[in-house]
Amino acid sequence: MDPALFMIGLILVFIGFIILIIGLLISSGGETKVEGGGVIVIGPIPIVFASNTRIAIVLMILAIILIILTYLLFYYPGLHPGG
């Protein structure tokens, strides 16, 4: 395992926890509204779920981009760093 890649991953996880703590501290002051959603990709079929239409549309676009990126990296091995 590449130590630099491991450190980058560890730093990103640490930054994620910091953002989570900051968000909790900011939202603890008053009433908050939580919206969210997710994408599950099973093969070529994305399943999108969200709390409102705006988030669902953004997640659909993200799912399409991820499917195209996966296709390009799978069928054109020269595009990824290991190929």
PDB file of N, CA, C and O in Angstrom:
ATOM      1  N   MET A   1       0.848  -1.178   0.000  1.00  0.00           N
ATOM      2  CA  MET A   1       0.000   0.000   0.000  1.00  0.00           C
ATOM      3  C   MET A   1       0.893   1.239   0.000  1.00  0.00           C
ATOM      4  O   MET A   1       1.893   1.312   0.714  1.00  0.00           O
ATOM      5  N   ASP A   2       0.504   2.195  -0.812  1.00  0.00           N
ATOM      6  CA  ASP A   2       1.265   3.431  -0.914  1.00  0.00           C
ATOM      7  C   ASP A   2       1.011   4.298   0.325  1.00  0.00           C
ATOM      8  O   ASP A   2      -0.137   4.646   0.599  1.00  0.00           O
ATOM      9  N   PRO A   3       2.063   4.654   1.083  1.00  0.00           N
ATOM     10  CA  PRO A   3       1.863   5.446   2.302  1.00  0.00           C
ATOM     11  C   PRO A   3       1.270   6.827   2.033  1.00  0.00           C
ATOM     12  O   PRO A   3       0.506   7.335   2.853  1.00  0.00           O
ATOM     13  N   ALA A   4       1.604   7.437   0.913  1.00  0.00           N
ATOM     14  CA  ALA A   4       1.068   8.767   0.600  1.00  0.00           C
ATOM     15  C   ALA A   4      -0.439   8.683   0.363  1.00  0.00           C
ATOM     16  O   ALA A   4      -1.193   9.544   0.816  1.00  0.00           O
ATOM     17  N   LEU A   5      -0.872   7.645  -0.348  1.00  0.00           N
ATOM     18  CA  LEU A   5      -2.296   7.469  -0.609  1.00  0.00           C
ATOM     19  C   LEU A   5      -3.055   7.185   0.687  1.00  0.00           C
ATOM     20  O   LEU A   5      -4.175   7.660   0.873  1.00  0.00           O
ATOM     21  N   PHE A   6      -2.444   6.416   1.573  1.00  0.00           N
ATOM     22  CA  PHE A   6      -3.046   6.138   2.866  1.00  0.00           C
ATOM     23  C   PHE A   6      -3.207   7.423   3.675  1.00  0.00           C
ATOM     24  O   PHE A   6      -4.244   7.639   4.302  1.00  0.00           O
ATOM     25  N   MET A   7      -2.185   8.271   3.662  1.00  0.00           N
ATOM     26  CA  MET A   7      -2.253   9.534   4.406  1.00  0.00           C
ATOM     27  C   MET A   7      -3.320  10.465   3.841  1.00  0.00           C
ATOM     28  O   MET A   7      -4.019  11.139   4.598  1.00  0.00           O
ATOM     29  N   ILE A   8      -3.451  10.506   2.516  1.00  0.00           N
ATOM     30  CA  ILE A   8      -4.487  11.335   1.895  1.00  0.00           C
ATOM     31  C   ILE A   8      -5.867  10.866   2.341  1.00  0.00           C
ATOM     32  O   ILE A   8      -6.723  11.685   2.675  1.00  0.00           O
ATOM     33  N   GLY A   9      -6.089   9.551   2.347  1.00  0.00           N
ATOM     34  CA  GLY A   9      -7.366   9.014   2.797  1.00  0.00           C
ATOM     35  C   GLY A   9      -7.632   9.330   4.260  1.00  0.00           C
ATOM     36  O   GLY A   9      -8.749   9.693   4.631  1.00  0.00           O
ATOM     37  N   LEU A  10      -6.607   9.190   5.087  1.00  0.00           N
ATOM     38  CA  LEU A  10      -6.753   9.471   6.510  1.00  0.00           C
ATOM     39  C   LEU A  10      -7.071  10.947   6.753  1.00  0.00           C
ATOM     40  O   LEU A  10      -7.906  11.279   7.595  1.00  0.00           O
ATOM     41  N   ILE A  11      -6.405  11.821   6.018  1.00  0.00           N
ATOM     42  CA  ILE A  11      -6.650  13.262   6.145  1.00  0.00           C
ATOM     43  C   ILE A  11      -8.076  13.603   5.701  1.00  0.00           C
ATOM     44  O   ILE A  11      -8.743  14.421   6.336  1.00  0.00           O
ATOM     45  N   LEU A  12      -8.547  12.978   4.610  1.00  0.00           N
ATOM     46  CA  LEU A  12      -9.911  13.246   4.148  1.00  0.00           C
ATOM     47  C   LEU A  12     -10.952  12.791   5.167  1.00  0.00           C
ATOM     48  O   LEU A  12     -11.954  13.475   5.373  1.00  0.00           O
ATOM     49  N   VAL A  13     -10.725  11.647   5.804  1.00  0.00           N
ATOM     50  CA  VAL A  13     -11.646  11.190   6.847  1.00  0.00           C
ATOM     51  C   VAL A  13     -11.632  12.163   8.019  1.00  0.00           C
ATOM     52  O   VAL A  13     -12.687  12.493   8.561  1.00  0.00           O
ATOM     53  N   PHE A  14     -10.459  12.621   8.414  1.00  0.00           N
ATOM     54  CA  PHE A  14     -10.333  13.573   9.513  1.00  0.00           C
ATOM     55  C   PHE A  14     -11.052  14.885   9.182  1.00  0.00           C
ATOM     56  O   PHE A  14     -11.747  15.438  10.035  1.00  0.00           O
ATOM     57  N   ILE A  15     -10.895  15.385   7.965  1.00  0.00           N
ATOM     58  CA  ILE A  15     -11.579  16.606   7.533  1.00  0.00           C
ATOM     59  C   ILE A  15     -13.094  16.401   7.555  1.00  0.00           C
ATOM     60  O   ILE A  15     -13.836  17.310   7.926  1.00  0.00           O
ATOM     61  N   GLY A  16     -13.557  15.213   7.161  1.00  0.00           N
ATOM     62  CA  GLY A  16     -14.982  14.912   7.198  1.00  0.00           C
ATOM     63  C   GLY A  16     -15.537  14.972   8.613  1.00  0.00           C
ATOM     64  O   GLY A  16     -16.630  15.496   8.827  1.00  0.00           O
ATOM     65  N   PHE A  17     -14.792  14.440   9.587  1.00  0.00           N
ATOM     66  CA  PHE A  17     -15.234  14.506  10.975  1.00  0.00           C
ATOM     67  C   PHE A  17     -15.269  15.948  11.475  1.00  0.00           C
ATOM     68  O   PHE A  17     -16.176  16.328  12.216  1.00  0.00           O
ATOM     69  N   ILE A  18     -14.295  16.740  11.077  1.00  0.00           N
ATOM     70  CA  ILE A  18     -14.276  18.145  11.490  1.00  0.00           C
ATOM     71  C   ILE A  18     -15.489  18.884  10.920  1.00  0.00           C
ATOM     72  O   ILE A  18     -16.131  19.661  11.627  1.00  0.00           O
ATOM     73  N   ILE A  19     -15.803  18.642   9.646  1.00  0.00           N
ATOM     74  CA  ILE A  19     -16.967  19.283   9.031  1.00  0.00           C
ATOM     75  C   ILE A  19     -18.250  18.838   9.728  1.00  0.00           C
ATOM     76  O   ILE A  19     -19.154  19.646   9.937  1.00  0.00           O
ATOM     77  N   LEU A  20     -18.334  17.567  10.084  1.00  0.00           N
ATOM     78  CA  LEU A  20     -19.499  17.060  10.800  1.00  0.00           C
ATOM     79  C   LEU A  20     -19.663  17.748  12.152  1.00  0.00           C
ATOM     80  O   LEU A  20     -20.771  18.149  12.509  1.00  0.00           O
ATOM     81  N   ILE A  21     -18.586  17.887  12.897  1.00  0.00           N
ATOM     82  CA  ILE A  21     -18.649  18.536  14.208  1.00  0.00           C
ATOM     83  C   ILE A  21     -19.025  20.008  14.065  1.00  0.00           C
ATOM     84  O   ILE A  21     -19.838  20.514  14.840  1.00  0.00           O
ATOM     85  N   ILE A  22     -18.445  20.700  13.086  1.00  0.00           N
ATOM     86  CA  ILE A  22     -18.782  22.108  12.863  1.00  0.00           C
ATOM     87  C   ILE A  22     -20.260  22.251  12.491  1.00  0.00           C
ATOM     88  O   ILE A  22     -20.933  23.160  12.977  1.00  0.00           O
ATOM     89  N   GLY A  23     -20.764  21.369  11.643  1.00  0.00           N
ATOM     90  CA  GLY A  23     -22.173  21.408  11.270  1.00  0.00           C
ATOM     91  C   GLY A  23     -23.090  21.169  12.448  1.00  0.00           C
ATOM     92  O   GLY A  23     -24.134  21.812  12.564  1.00  0.00           O
ATOM     93  N   LEU A  24     -22.712  20.248  13.328  1.00  0.00           N
ATOM     94  CA  LEU A  24     -23.523  20.003  14.521  1.00  0.00           C
ATOM     95  C   LEU A  24     -23.525  21.211  15.454  1.00  0.00           C
ATOM     96  O   LEU A  24     -24.560  21.554  16.025  1.00  0.00           O
ATOM     97  N   LEU A  25     -22.384  21.847  15.606  1.00  0.00           N
ATOM     98  CA  LEU A  25     -22.300  23.020  16.470  1.00  0.00           C
ATOM     99  C   LEU A  25     -23.107  24.191  15.918  1.00  0.00           C
ATOM    100  O   LEU A  25     -23.758  24.910  16.677  1.00  0.00           O
ATOM    101  N   ILE A  26     -23.066  24.384  14.610  1.00  0.00           N
ATOM    102  CA  ILE A  26     -23.800  25.478  13.988  1.00  0.00           C
ATOM    103  C   ILE A  26     -25.304  25.233  14.081  1.00  0.00           C
ATOM    104  O   ILE A  26     -26.068  26.157  14.360  1.00  0.00           O
ATOM    105  N   SER A  27     -25.728  24.002  13.850  1.00  0.00           N
ATOM    106  CA  SER A  27     -27.164  23.726  13.820  1.00  0.00           C
ATOM    107  C   SER A  27     -27.774  23.575  15.202  1.00  0.00           C
ATOM    108  O   SER A  27     -28.998  23.505  15.315  1.00  0.00           O
ATOM    109  N   SER A  28     -26.977  23.523  16.249  1.00  0.00           N
ATOM    110  CA  SER A  28     -27.539  23.328  17.585  1.00  0.00           C
ATOM    111  C   SER A  28     -28.167  24.608  18.140  1.00  0.00           C
ATOM    112  O   SER A  28     -28.820  24.563  19.184  1.00  0.00           O
ATOM    113  N   GLY A  29     -27.986  25.740  17.469  1.00  0.00           N
ATOM    114  CA  GLY A  29     -28.490  27.007  17.966  1.00  0.00           C
ATOM    115  C   GLY A  29     -29.983  27.206  17.826  1.00  0.00           C
ATOM    116  O   GLY A  29     -30.569  27.928  18.632  1.00  0.00           O
ATOM    117  N   GLY A  30     -30.620  26.608  16.853  1.00  0.00           N
ATOM    118  CA  GLY A  30     -32.044  26.848  16.653  1.00  0.00           C
ATOM    119  C   GLY A  30     -32.679  25.723  15.864  1.00  0.00           C
ATOM    120  O   GLY A  30     -32.151  24.614  15.778  1.00  0.00           O
ATOM    121  N   GLU A  31     -33.827  26.041  15.291  1.00  0.00           N
ATOM    122  CA  GLU A  31     -34.549  25.040  14.517  1.00  0.00           C
ATOM    123  C   GLU A  31     -33.860  24.845  13.172  1.00  0.00           C
ATOM    124  O   GLU A  31     -33.488  25.817  12.516  1.00  0.00           O
ATOM    125  N   THR A  32     -33.693  23.611  12.769  1.00  0.00           N
ATOM    126  CA  THR A  32     -33.022  23.314  11.502  1.00  0.00           C
ATOM    127  C   THR A  32     -33.919  22.456  10.632  1.00  0.00           C
ATOM    128  O   THR A  32     -34.820  21.771  11.117  1.00  0.00           O
ATOM    129  N   LYS A  33     -33.655  22.508   9.341  1.00  0.00           N
ATOM    130  CA  LYS A  33     -34.370  21.678   8.376  1.00  0.00           C
ATOM    131  C   LYS A  33     -33.340  20.777   7.702  1.00  0.00           C
ATOM    132  O   LYS A  33     -32.360  21.261   7.136  1.00  0.00           O
ATOM    133  N   VAL A  34     -33.562  19.492   7.764  1.00  0.00           N
ATOM    134  CA  VAL A  34     -32.611  18.534   7.203  1.00  0.00           C
ATOM    135  C   VAL A  34     -33.184  17.964   5.917  1.00  0.00           C
ATOM    136  O   VAL A  34     -34.323  17.501   5.877  1.00  0.00           O
ATOM    137  N   GLU A  35     -32.376  18.006   4.871  1.00  0.00           N
ATOM    138  CA  GLU A  35     -32.747  17.401   3.599  1.00  0.00           C
ATOM    139  C   GLU A  35     -31.594  16.509   3.171  1.00  0.00           C
ATOM    140  O   GLU A  35     -30.433  16.805   3.456  1.00  0.00           O
ATOM    141  N   GLY A  36     -31.907  15.435   2.496  1.00  0.00           N
ATOM    142  CA  GLY A  36     -30.843  14.543   2.079  1.00  0.00           C
ATOM    143  C   GLY A  36     -31.322  13.548   1.050  1.00  0.00           C
ATOM    144  O   GLY A  36     -32.476  13.564   0.623  1.00  0.00           O
ATOM    145  N   GLY A  37     -30.416  12.692   0.668  1.00  0.00           N
ATOM    146  CA  GLY A  37     -30.742  11.681  -0.320  1.00  0.00           C
ATOM    147  C   GLY A  37     -29.552  10.779  -0.545  1.00  0.00           C
ATOM    148  O   GLY A  37     -28.518  10.920   0.109  1.00  0.00           O
ATOM    149  N   GLY A  38     -29.699   9.867  -1.459  1.00  0.00           N
ATOM    150  CA  GLY A  38     -28.619   8.942  -1.744  1.00  0.00           C
ATOM    151  C   GLY A  38     -28.806   8.278  -3.090  1.00  0.00           C
ATOM    152  O   GLY A  38     -29.877   8.334  -3.694  1.00  0.00           O
ATOM    153  N   VAL A  39     -27.730   7.643  -3.548  1.00  0.00           N
ATOM    154  CA  VAL A  39     -27.736   6.927  -4.817  1.00  0.00           C
ATOM    155  C   VAL A  39     -27.160   5.548  -4.572  1.00  0.00           C
ATOM    156  O   VAL A  39     -26.093   5.406  -3.976  1.00  0.00           O
ATOM    157  N   ILE A  40     -27.869   4.538  -5.033  1.00  0.00           N
ATOM    158  CA  ILE A  40     -27.361   3.167  -5.014  1.00  0.00           C
ATOM    159  C   ILE A  40     -27.264   2.733  -6.471  1.00  0.00           C
ATOM    160  O   ILE A  40     -28.253   2.771  -7.203  1.00  0.00           O
ATOM    161  N   VAL A  41     -26.070   2.321  -6.890  1.00  0.00           N
ATOM    162  CA  VAL A  41     -25.876   1.896  -8.273  1.00  0.00           C
ATOM    163  C   VAL A  41     -25.698   0.385  -8.277  1.00  0.00           C
ATOM    164  O   VAL A  41     -24.725  -0.142  -7.737  1.00  0.00           O
ATOM    165  N   ILE A  42     -26.647  -0.298  -8.890  1.00  0.00           N
ATOM    166  CA  ILE A  42     -26.573  -1.754  -9.032  1.00  0.00           C
ATOM    167  C   ILE A  42     -26.378  -2.031 -10.515  1.00  0.00           C
ATOM    168  O   ILE A  42     -27.303  -1.927 -11.319  1.00  0.00           O
ATOM    169  N   GLY A  43     -25.140  -2.388 -10.848  1.00  0.00           N
ATOM    170  CA  GLY A  43     -24.814  -2.569 -12.257  1.00  0.00           C
ATOM    171  C   GLY A  43     -24.943  -1.239 -12.971  1.00  0.00           C
ATOM    172  O   GLY A  43     -24.387  -0.237 -12.521  1.00  0.00           O
ATOM    173  N   PRO A  44     -25.671  -1.216 -14.081  1.00  0.00           N
ATOM    174  CA  PRO A  44     -25.851   0.060 -14.799  1.00  0.00           C
ATOM    175  C   PRO A  44     -27.086   0.839 -14.342  1.00  0.00           C
ATOM    176  O   PRO A  44     -27.394   1.888 -14.909  1.00  0.00           O
ATOM    177  N   ILE A  45     -27.793   0.344 -13.330  1.00  0.00           N
ATOM    178  CA  ILE A  45     -29.059   0.955 -12.935  1.00  0.00           C
ATOM    179  C   ILE A  45     -28.890   1.741 -11.639  1.00  0.00           C
ATOM    180  O   ILE A  45     -28.625   1.153 -10.590  1.00  0.00           O
ATOM    181  N   PRO A  46     -29.040   3.063 -11.699  1.00  0.00           N
ATOM    182  CA  PRO A  46     -28.975   3.850 -10.460  1.00  0.00           C
ATOM    183  C   PRO A  46     -30.339   3.928  -9.784  1.00  0.00           C
ATOM    184  O   PRO A  46     -31.359   4.104 -10.450  1.00  0.00           O
ATOM    185  N   ILE A  47     -30.354   3.799  -8.473  1.00  0.00           N
ATOM    186  CA  ILE A  47     -31.568   3.966  -7.681  1.00  0.00           C
ATOM    187  C   ILE A  47     -31.356   5.225  -6.843  1.00  0.00           C
ATOM    188  O   ILE A  47     -30.449   5.279  -6.013  1.00  0.00           O
ATOM    189  N   VAL A  48     -32.195   6.232  -7.063  1.00  0.00           N
ATOM    190  CA  VAL A  48     -32.048   7.524  -6.397  1.00  0.00           C
ATOM    191  C   VAL A  48     -33.192   7.713  -5.417  1.00  0.00           C
ATOM    192  O   VAL A  48     -34.355   7.493  -5.756  1.00  0.00           O
ATOM    193  N   PHE A  49     -32.855   8.122  -4.196  1.00  0.00           N
ATOM    194  CA  PHE A  49     -33.872   8.478  -3.219  1.00  0.00           C
ATOM    195  C   PHE A  49     -33.476   9.795  -2.572  1.00  0.00           C
ATOM    196  O   PHE A  49     -32.301  10.030  -2.290  1.00  0.00           O
ATOM    197  N   ALA A  50     -34.464  10.653  -2.339  1.00  0.00           N
ATOM    198  CA  ALA A  50     -34.183  11.980  -1.787  1.00  0.00           C
ATOM    199  C   ALA A  50     -35.420  12.518  -1.084  1.00  0.00           C
ATOM    200  O   ALA A  50     -36.535  12.029  -1.263  1.00  0.00           O
ATOM    201  N   SER A  51     -35.174  13.555  -0.268  1.00  0.00           N
ATOM    202  CA  SER A  51     -36.271  14.150   0.489  1.00  0.00           C
ATOM    203  C   SER A  51     -37.042  15.196  -0.318  1.00  0.00           C
ATOM    204  O   SER A  51     -38.163  15.548   0.051  1.00  0.00           O
ATOM    205  N   ASN A  52     -36.469  15.696  -1.404  1.00  0.00           N
ATOM    206  CA  ASN A  52     -37.221  16.610  -2.271  1.00  0.00           C
ATOM    207  C   ASN A  52     -36.725  16.488  -3.707  1.00  0.00           C
ATOM    208  O   ASN A  52     -35.724  15.822  -3.971  1.00  0.00           O
ATOM    209  N   THR A  53     -37.428  17.132  -4.628  1.00  0.00           N
ATOM    210  CA  THR A  53     -37.142  16.994  -6.053  1.00  0.00           C
ATOM    211  C   THR A  53     -35.795  17.593  -6.437  1.00  0.00           C
ATOM    212  O   THR A  53     -35.077  17.024  -7.259  1.00  0.00           O
ATOM    213  N   ARG A  54     -35.447  18.725  -5.854  1.00  0.00           N
ATOM    214  CA  ARG A  54     -34.182  19.387  -6.197  1.00  0.00           C
ATOM    215  C   ARG A  54     -32.995  18.479  -5.899  1.00  0.00           C
ATOM    216  O   ARG A  54     -32.094  18.344  -6.727  1.00  0.00           O
ATOM    217  N   ILE A  55     -32.987  17.868  -4.746  1.00  0.00           N
ATOM    218  CA  ILE A  55     -31.888  16.971  -4.378  1.00  0.00           C
ATOM    219  C   ILE A  55     -31.892  15.733  -5.270  1.00  0.00           C
ATOM    220  O   ILE A  55     -30.829  15.242  -5.648  1.00  0.00           O
ATOM    221  N   ALA A  56     -33.081  15.222  -5.613  1.00  0.00           N
ATOM    222  CA  ALA A  56     -33.170  14.049  -6.479  1.00  0.00           C
ATOM    223  C   ALA A  56     -32.562  14.333  -7.853  1.00  0.00           C
ATOM    224  O   ALA A  56     -31.875  13.478  -8.411  1.00  0.00           O
ATOM    225  N   ILE A  57     -32.806  15.512  -8.399  1.00  0.00           N
ATOM    226  CA  ILE A  57     -32.260  15.863  -9.716  1.00  0.00           C
ATOM    227  C   ILE A  57     -30.736  15.951  -9.651  1.00  0.00           C
ATOM    228  O   ILE A  57     -30.044  15.452 -10.538  1.00  0.00           O
ATOM    229  N   VAL A  58     -30.216  16.586  -8.599  1.00  0.00           N
ATOM    230  CA  VAL A  58     -28.759  16.680  -8.443  1.00  0.00           C
ATOM    231  C   VAL A  58     -28.148  15.284  -8.323  1.00  0.00           C
ATOM    232  O   VAL A  58     -27.102  15.015  -8.914  1.00  0.00           O
ATOM    233  N   LEU A  59     -28.782  14.407  -7.571  1.00  0.00           N
ATOM    234  CA  LEU A  59     -28.261  13.057  -7.408  1.00  0.00           C
ATOM    235  C   LEU A  59     -28.351  12.241  -8.696  1.00  0.00           C
ATOM    236  O   LEU A  59     -27.491  11.401  -8.959  1.00  0.00           O
ATOM    237  N   MET A  60     -29.391  12.483  -9.501  1.00  0.00           N
ATOM    238  CA  MET A  60     -29.485  11.800 -10.794  1.00  0.00           C
ATOM    239  C   MET A  60     -28.345  12.212 -11.714  1.00  0.00           C
ATOM    240  O   MET A  60     -27.755  11.378 -12.402  1.00  0.00           O
ATOM    241  N   ILE A  61     -28.042  13.507 -11.718  1.00  0.00           N
ATOM    242  CA  ILE A  61     -26.914  13.990 -12.531  1.00  0.00           C
ATOM    243  C   ILE A  61     -25.608  13.383 -12.031  1.00  0.00           C
ATOM    244  O   ILE A  61     -24.773  12.959 -12.829  1.00  0.00           O
ATOM    245  N   LEU A  62     -25.431  13.342 -10.714  1.00  0.00           N
ATOM    246  CA  LEU A  62     -24.240  12.728 -10.137  1.00  0.00           C
ATOM    247  C   LEU A  62     -24.146  11.250 -10.502  1.00  0.00           C
ATOM    248  O   LEU A  62     -23.059  10.761 -10.809  1.00  0.00           O
ATOM    249  N   ALA A  63     -25.269  10.532 -10.475  1.00  0.00           N
ATOM    250  CA  ALA A  63     -25.274   9.116 -10.829  1.00  0.00           C
ATOM    251  C   ALA A  63     -24.872   8.917 -12.287  1.00  0.00           C
ATOM    252  O   ALA A  63     -24.115   7.998 -12.601  1.00  0.00           O
ATOM    253  N   ILE A  64     -25.370   9.768 -13.174  1.00  0.00           N
ATOM    254  CA  ILE A  64     -25.016   9.664 -14.595  1.00  0.00           C
ATOM    255  C   ILE A  64     -23.527   9.915 -14.796  1.00  0.00           C
ATOM    256  O   ILE A  64     -22.873   9.205 -15.560  1.00  0.00           O
ATOM    257  N   ILE A  65     -22.991  10.919 -14.114  1.00  0.00           N
ATOM    258  CA  ILE A  65     -21.557  11.210 -14.216  1.00  0.00           C
ATOM    259  C   ILE A  65     -20.733  10.034 -13.700  1.00  0.00           C
ATOM    260  O   ILE A  65     -19.732   9.667 -14.315  1.00  0.00           O
ATOM    261  N   LEU A  66     -21.138   9.441 -12.583  1.00  0.00           N
ATOM    262  CA  LEU A  66     -20.402   8.308 -12.033  1.00  0.00           C
ATOM    263  C   LEU A  66     -20.459   7.087 -12.946  1.00  0.00           C
ATOM    264  O   LEU A  66     -19.472   6.363 -13.073  1.00  0.00           O
ATOM    265  N   ILE A  67     -21.610   6.852 -13.582  1.00  0.00           N
ATOM    266  CA  ILE A  67     -21.727   5.721 -14.500  1.00  0.00           C
ATOM    267  C   ILE A  67     -20.845   5.935 -15.727  1.00  0.00           C
ATOM    268  O   ILE A  67     -20.194   4.998 -16.190  1.00  0.00           O
ATOM    269  N   ILE A  68     -20.816   7.150 -16.255  1.00  0.00           N
ATOM    270  CA  ILE A  68     -19.959   7.448 -17.406  1.00  0.00           C
ATOM    271  C   ILE A  68     -18.489   7.297 -17.027  1.00  0.00           C
ATOM    272  O   ILE A  68     -17.709   6.724 -17.788  1.00  0.00           O
ATOM    273  N   LEU A  69     -18.107   7.806 -15.862  1.00  0.00           N
ATOM    274  CA  LEU A  69     -16.723   7.685 -15.397  1.00  0.00           C
ATOM    275  C   LEU A  69     -16.337   6.222 -15.213  1.00  0.00           C
ATOM    276  O   LEU A  69     -15.240   5.819 -15.602  1.00  0.00           O
ATOM    277  N   THR A  70     -17.223   5.425 -14.626  1.00  0.00           N
ATOM    278  CA  THR A  70     -16.951   4.001 -14.441  1.00  0.00           C
ATOM    279  C   THR A  70     -16.802   3.304 -15.787  1.00  0.00           C
ATOM    280  O   THR A  70     -15.905   2.479 -15.962  1.00  0.00           O
ATOM    281  N   TYR A  71     -17.669   3.627 -16.735  1.00  0.00           N
ATOM    282  CA  TYR A  71     -17.574   3.050 -18.074  1.00  0.00           C
ATOM    283  C   TYR A  71     -16.236   3.384 -18.719  1.00  0.00           C
ATOM    284  O   TYR A  71     -15.575   2.509 -19.276  1.00  0.00           O
ATOM    285  N   LEU A  72     -15.836   4.656 -18.642  1.00  0.00           N
ATOM    286  CA  LEU A  72     -14.578   5.068 -19.260  1.00  0.00           C
ATOM    287  C   LEU A  72     -13.383   4.373 -18.622  1.00  0.00           C
ATOM    288  O   LEU A  72     -12.475   3.932 -19.327  1.00  0.00           O
ATOM    289  N   LEU A  73     -13.371   4.271 -17.305  1.00  0.00           N
ATOM    290  CA  LEU A  73     -12.242   3.640 -16.627  1.00  0.00           C
ATOM    291  C   LEU A  73     -12.211   2.133 -16.856  1.00  0.00           C
ATOM    292  O   LEU A  73     -11.137   1.531 -16.857  1.00  0.00           O
ATOM    293  N   PHE A  74     -13.376   1.519 -17.050  1.00  0.00           N
ATOM    294  CA  PHE A  74     -13.426   0.077 -17.250  1.00  0.00           C
ATOM    295  C   PHE A  74     -13.052  -0.314 -18.669  1.00  0.00           C
ATOM    296  O   PHE A  74     -12.297  -1.265 -18.874  1.00  0.00           O
ATOM    297  N   TYR A  75     -13.574   0.410 -19.652  1.00  0.00           N
ATOM    298  CA  TYR A  75     -13.361   0.032 -21.044  1.00  0.00           C
ATOM    299  C   TYR A  75     -12.137   0.691 -21.684  1.00  0.00           C
ATOM    300  O   TYR A  75     -11.700   0.260 -22.751  1.00  0.00           O
ATOM    301  N   TYR A  76     -11.580   1.717 -21.059  1.00  0.00           N
ATOM    302  CA  TYR A  76     -10.374   2.360 -21.557  1.00  0.00           C
ATOM    303  C   TYR A  76      -9.328   2.348 -20.446  1.00  0.00           C
ATOM    304  O   TYR A  76      -9.139   3.354 -19.763  1.00  0.00           O
ATOM    305  N   PRO A  77      -8.642   1.211 -20.259  1.00  0.00           N
ATOM    306  CA  PRO A  77      -7.729   1.073 -19.124  1.00  0.00           C
ATOM    307  C   PRO A  77      -6.562   2.053 -19.143  1.00  0.00           C
ATOM    308  O   PRO A  77      -5.934   2.262 -18.105  1.00  0.00           O
ATOM    309  N   GLY A  78      -6.254   2.655 -20.274  1.00  0.00           N
ATOM    310  CA  GLY A  78      -5.163   3.630 -20.328  1.00  0.00           C
ATOM    311  C   GLY A  78      -5.509   4.922 -19.633  1.00  0.00           C
ATOM    312  O   GLY A  78      -4.619   5.743 -19.407  1.00  0.00           O
ATOM    313  N   LEU A  79      -6.778   5.144 -19.279  1.00  0.00           N
ATOM    314  CA  LEU A  79      -7.184   6.399 -18.651  1.00  0.00           C
ATOM    315  C   LEU A  79      -6.918   6.438 -17.151  1.00  0.00           C
ATOM    316  O   LEU A  79      -6.801   7.524 -16.584  1.00  0.00           O
ATOM    317  N   HIS A  80      -6.821   5.292 -16.497  1.00  0.00           N
ATOM    318  CA  HIS A  80      -6.592   5.305 -15.059  1.00  0.00           C
ATOM    319  C   HIS A  80      -5.118   5.113 -14.744  1.00  0.00           C
ATOM    320  O   HIS A  80      -4.380   4.553 -15.554  1.00  0.00           O
ATOM    321  N   PRO A  81      -4.683   5.571 -13.580  1.00  0.00           N
ATOM    322  CA  PRO A  81      -3.257   5.583 -13.250  1.00  0.00           C
ATOM    323  C   PRO A  81      -2.611   4.198 -13.258  1.00  0.00           C
ATOM    324  O   PRO A  81      -1.416   4.094 -13.533  1.00  0.00           O
ATOM    325  N   GLY A  82      -3.343   3.154 -12.972  1.00  0.00           N
ATOM    326  CA  GLY A  82      -2.742   1.819 -12.912  1.00  0.00           C
ATOM    327  C   GLY A  82      -2.543   1.185 -14.277  1.00  0.00           C
ATOM    328  O   GLY A  82      -1.877   0.156 -14.383  1.00  0.00           O
ATOM    329  N   GLY A  83      -3.113   1.783 -15.337  1.00  0.00           N
ATOM    330  CA  GLY A  83      -3.072   1.141 -16.654  1.00  0.00           C
ATOM    331  C   GLY A  83      -2.059   1.692 -17.483  1.00  0.00           C
ATOM    332  O   GLY A  83      -1.893   1.261 -18.624  1.00  0.00           O
TER     333      GLY A  83
END
